[in-house]
Amino acid sequence: MPVTLSINNVPELIVQNIALRASQNHRTLQSELLTILEDAIKVKPSTPKQILAKVQQLGLETPAESVEMIRGDRDEH
């Protein structure tokens, strides 16, 4: 069931920018806002390269024990 949302005290510059964007996309202000919200919550799939880059950025390491656990599990099947 659709719900009505309201945002108070939006700065005029933001309103102007959204209205301009809506005009450029041939949408109403409401339709543009809904599109922005939909885009913001979309789950974007990551590639293995992106996941590796994120892991490296966070400085995460895989302990050597995990390799042994995976091999042991694999060999059992």
N, C-alpha and C positions, 0 to 999 in steps of 0.2 A: 504494500500500500504506500503510495507516494506521501512524503512528508514535506511540509513547507518549512524552509529554513529562513532565518533572518540574521543579518549581520549589522550591528549598530556601529556608528562612528567610524565609518570607512573614510579614510582621507580622500580628498577630492582628486588628487593626482592619480590614485589607484582607480577610482571610478572612471576618470577620463581615459586612462590606458586600457581598461577593460572594454569601455564603450568603443574605443578606436579599434581594438582587436575584433570585437563583435562585428563592427561595420566592415572591416576588411575580410572577414569570413562569411559575410552575408547572413549573420545570425542576430537574433535579439540579444539583449543584454542577459536575460535569464538563460537563454540557450547557451550562450558563451560561458557563463558561470558554471552551468551543469557540465559542459565539455571539459572545463578546467578541472573540476572535481573528479570526473571520471578518469581523466588522464593521470591525475595525482595518485589514484589508488590502484591503478593497474599494476599487476605483478609482472615485472619484466624479467623474462628468463635470462639467466647468466650463462655465458659460454665457459667452458673449462678454463680458458685463458683468463677470463675476468675473475673467476673464482680463485685461481692461483695468485693473481695479482693482489687480490684482497687479502688472502692468507699471508702473503709476503709483506704487505703493507702493515698488517696487524702484528707481524713478527711471530706468528704462530709456528710451532714446530711439531712434527709428528714423532713421538717417541719410538725408538727402535722396537720396543715391545709390541707395538701395534702391528708391525710387519709380521712378527712371529705369530700373533693371534690370527691375523687374516690368513696366513699360510696354513696354520693348523686347522682353521675352520674349513678352508677350501679343500684340504687333503682328506678331511673326514667325509666329504660328499663324493 
